[in-house]
Amino acid sequence: MLYSRIAFMVIRRPRMIPYLIRASWAFRSRYWYRHPPFLPLPPSSYMRWRLDTAYGDPDATPPIDEMESYLVWTARMRRLMKRDM
């Protein structure tokens, strides 16, 4: 459900594609290329933990606006961290 919501967000807001790619790469599983679906996705345990800490339910599906805000925020924070190094 979460990944279908993300796909809908990208279709609705194509400008989010670069943010989504950067976040996927930053949070990718170690050795993601060894297991299907061979995509740099975060580990499911990490995603469940993030949803549980944010919403109190590991099976929650965040609203699209919150996902968009989070992706933009993470990109901004990574850019600031690089600048301060």
Secondary structure, DSSP 8 states (H G I E B T S, - for coil): -HHHHHHHHHHH-GGGHHHHHHHHHHT--TTGGGSTT-S----HHHHHHHHHHHHS-TT----HHHHHHHHHHHHHHHHHHHHH-
